[in-house]
Amino acid sequence: MSLIIFNNSQFLISSKLQKVKKFYSINVRSHFDIIIAGGGMVGTTLACALGKNSRLANKKVLLLEGSSKKHWKLPENYSNRVVSINPGTHKLLNDIGAWKFIEKLRFTAVKRLEVWDAISDAHITFGDSEEDNVSYVVENDVILQSVSEEIKNVPNVNVMYDSKVKKYDLPILTENVVTVTMDNDDVFTCELLLACDGVQSLVRKSMKTDYLSWSYNQMGVVATLKLSDEIKNEIAWQRFLPTGPIALLPLTADQSSLVWSTTPEQAKLLLNLREEEFVDELNKAIWQKYDHHSVIQQASSLFDTLLRFLNCPSGGIRQIPPKICGIIKESRAAFPLGFGHSAQYIGQGVALIGDAAHRVHPLAGQGVNLGFGDVVCLNEILGEANISGANLNDMSYLKDYETKRQQHNVPTMLAVESLHRLYNTEFTPVVLLRSLGLQATHVIEPLKKAIISQAAV
Ligand SMILES: Cc1cc2nc3c(=O)[nH]c(=O)nc-3n(C[C@H](O)[C@H](O)[C@H](O)COP(=O)(O)OP(=O)(O)OC[C@H]3O[C@@H](n4cnc5c(N)ncnc54)[C@H](O)[C@@H]3O)c2cc1C
């Protein structure tokens, strides 16, 4: 038996209705303008942004999340899952009213990013001004909770937890409605389905779009670190080792967050070490001196002389990274790293957003920032479509979203991929090329600014 609710103005599926449904064992059937599949950081933020968009005020949005609602309280210890968010994402979270909650909880402003190569002397610094922040380090849970808090103030967005989708029926040719079937056989329909259901996106699979993907055969080992001394901890550090990059993101005066990309074998070993042994390995990875090839040494010192001759600034005094003395108990974990890109971001009545559309190596801290960039773009385009009297699933507007985002995402992903490949080798000519490139970029301000502005939106 099925219960049909087609009334948009009464779109809240009340707990009463759920109880009735359970009692009579019937399935709910309900229609929304927009359904968002997946309430991770990207999906929840998209729901909040659409709900707050005055150009979409007459539209009803349903957010479906498979996992349970967390009864969350800020824990004493920092989570090992943090992201470095760029100024564009900071602006988005501020615009939708979520940043004020993040401020009340916790975050760390990053003033500078120091990147250096283990097997050459090359290094680069981003962010020199005291006023501007290069990025912000925020726990994933803090972002999610803050946006969820703000969604409570948005009447046209309904959020359903414990709501796993098992099937999507996408429109074929003349049909205009997407049908979403839940695990419990409830059915929802919508004009536009927005897929924020992550790397393994069931929506993307249902679209049957071409998806280019590979595994890096690397794991990202994460942990919350204790520093030996209390410092003005406002620099993010990244060292490129032959096995993968190791990054320290500042949290407090005496804590930082670790993302250590390495081989699956070493990751397994690192997770199984005693905490003191893990800390020794970590300090070794940050400080260990590698033999520098004499050709690379000579070439980079000649290049340095040339840059000085050309009046390029030396880039200031080189800082030294913090020393680690311990880790927060049980904060170690590891995640597989991979690349993925969907050839199409859109189909009839559907669009892909965030990790559902693209996945990058975390070495440049771009993953969720690209997803938040998709949110800004789609929110604006859907607002334009609605105000112009077009349907939300109008293909010309959806195409505009796809084009704009691919124009940004593809070059950014290529840059991240090139960095990964460039630093994943000890082959002397490549090491030489990358150290000279890094040296030049470090002192050529316009080039540095171009990199920062591409990464900041
Ligand atoms: C080690 C590591 C470090 C990283 N560091 C950074 C960083 O510093 N900066 C950065 O920008 N990015 C970083 N990233 C990337 C970032 O974590 C991801 O890009 C981001 O989490 C993706 O968010 P999302 O909302 O698109 O997907 P997800 O977080 O995967 O959310 C998908 C949601 O959809 C739900 N879902 C899935 N299927 C269904 C279904 N059938 N029905 C209902 N719900 C469903 C899931 O429950 C989940 O909540 C890092 C990644 C790793 C692994």
PDBQT file of the ligand as one rigid body, heavy atoms in Angstrom, charges set to zero:
ROOT
HETATM    1  C1  LIG A 501      43.121  12.293   4.367  1.00  0.00    +0.000 C 
HETATM    2  C2  LIG A 501      42.276  13.325   3.663  1.00  0.00    +0.000 A 
HETATM    3  C3  LIG A 501      42.527  14.681   3.870  1.00  0.00    +0.000 A 
HETATM    4  C4  LIG A 501      41.776  15.650   3.201  1.00  0.00    +0.000 A 
HETATM    5  N1  LIG A 501      42.072  16.965   3.397  1.00  0.00    +0.000 NA
HETATM    6  C5  LIG A 501      41.406  17.909   2.692  1.00  0.00    +0.000 A 
HETATM    7  C6  LIG A 501      41.713  19.302   2.843  1.00  0.00    +0.000 A 
HETATM    8  O1  LIG A 501      42.585  19.691   3.634  1.00  0.00    +0.000 OA
HETATM    9  N2  LIG A 501      41.005  20.214   2.108  1.00  0.00    +0.000 N 
HETATM   10  C7  LIG A 501      40.035  19.829   1.221  1.00  0.00    +0.000 A 
HETATM   11  O2  LIG A 501      39.463  20.689   0.543  1.00  0.00    +0.000 OA
HETATM   12  N3  LIG A 501      39.689  18.522   1.079  1.00  0.00    +0.000 NA
HETATM   13  C8  LIG A 501      40.355  17.558   1.781  1.00  0.00    +0.000 A 
HETATM   14  N4  LIG A 501      40.017  16.237   1.641  1.00  0.00    +0.000 N 
HETATM   15  C9  LIG A 501      38.883  15.876   0.766  1.00  0.00    +0.000 C 
HETATM   16  C10 LIG A 501      37.545  15.991   1.492  1.00  0.00    +0.000 C 
HETATM   17  O3  LIG A 501      37.557  15.235   2.682  1.00  0.00    +0.000 OA
HETATM   18  C11 LIG A 501      36.418  15.511   0.579  1.00  0.00    +0.000 C 
HETATM   19  O4  LIG A 501      36.494  16.206  -0.641  1.00  0.00    +0.000 OA
HETATM   20  C12 LIG A 501      35.038  15.774   1.204  1.00  0.00    +0.000 C 
HETATM   21  O5  LIG A 501      34.888  15.078   2.407  1.00  0.00    +0.000 OA
HETATM   22  C13 LIG A 501      33.920  15.365   0.245  1.00  0.00    +0.000 C 
HETATM   23  O6  LIG A 501      32.689  15.781   0.757  1.00  0.00    +0.000 OA
HETATM   24  P1  LIG A 501      31.308  15.354   0.055  1.00  0.00    +0.000 P 
HETATM   25  O7  LIG A 501      30.235  15.945   0.897  1.00  0.00    +0.000 OA
HETATM   26  O8  LIG A 501      31.353  15.657  -1.403  1.00  0.00    +0.000 OA
HETATM   27  O9  LIG A 501      31.290  13.754   0.138  1.00  0.00    +0.000 OA
HETATM   28  P2  LIG A 501      31.187  12.817   1.451  1.00  0.00    +0.000 P 
HETATM   29  O10 LIG A 501      31.862  13.421   2.615  1.00  0.00    +0.000 OA
HETATM   30  O11 LIG A 501      31.656  11.467   1.007  1.00  0.00    +0.000 OA
HETATM   31  O12 LIG A 501      29.624  12.779   1.771  1.00  0.00    +0.000 OA
HETATM   32  C14 LIG A 501      28.746  11.951   1.047  1.00  0.00    +0.000 C 
HETATM   33  C15 LIG A 501      27.491  11.755   1.919  1.00  0.00    +0.000 C 
HETATM   34  O13 LIG A 501      26.507  11.067   1.163  1.00  0.00    +0.000 OA
HETATM   35  C16 LIG A 501      25.901  10.082   1.969  1.00  0.00    +0.000 C 
HETATM   36  N5  LIG A 501      25.418   9.018   1.071  1.00  0.00    +0.000 N 
HETATM   37  C17 LIG A 501      26.143   8.267   0.215  1.00  0.00    +0.000 A 
HETATM   38  N6  LIG A 501      25.358   7.405  -0.436  1.00  0.00    +0.000 NA
HETATM   39  C18 LIG A 501      24.094   7.613   0.006  1.00  0.00    +0.000 A 
HETATM   40  C19 LIG A 501      22.825   7.017  -0.297  1.00  0.00    +0.000 A 
HETATM   41  N7  LIG A 501      22.698   6.022  -1.180  1.00  0.00    +0.000 N 
HETATM   42  N8  LIG A 501      21.740   7.476   0.357  1.00  0.00    +0.000 NA
HETATM   43  C20 LIG A 501      21.822   8.485   1.268  1.00  0.00    +0.000 A 
HETATM   44  N9  LIG A 501      22.990   9.077   1.599  1.00  0.00    +0.000 NA
HETATM   45  C21 LIG A 501      24.113   8.648   0.963  1.00  0.00    +0.000 A 
HETATM   46  C22 LIG A 501      27.011   9.599   2.914  1.00  0.00    +0.000 C 
HETATM   47  O14 LIG A 501      26.475   9.034   4.096  1.00  0.00    +0.000 OA
HETATM   48  C23 LIG A 501      27.767  10.904   3.167  1.00  0.00    +0.000 C 
HETATM   49  O15 LIG A 501      27.283  11.580   4.294  1.00  0.00    +0.000 OA
HETATM   50  C24 LIG A 501      40.748  15.253   2.298  1.00  0.00    +0.000 A 
HETATM   51  C25 LIG A 501      40.484  13.884   2.103  1.00  0.00    +0.000 A 
HETATM   52  C26 LIG A 501      41.243  12.930   2.768  1.00  0.00    +0.000 A 
HETATM   53  C27 LIG A 501      40.941  11.477   2.528  1.00  0.00    +0.000 C 
ENDROOT
TORSDOF 0
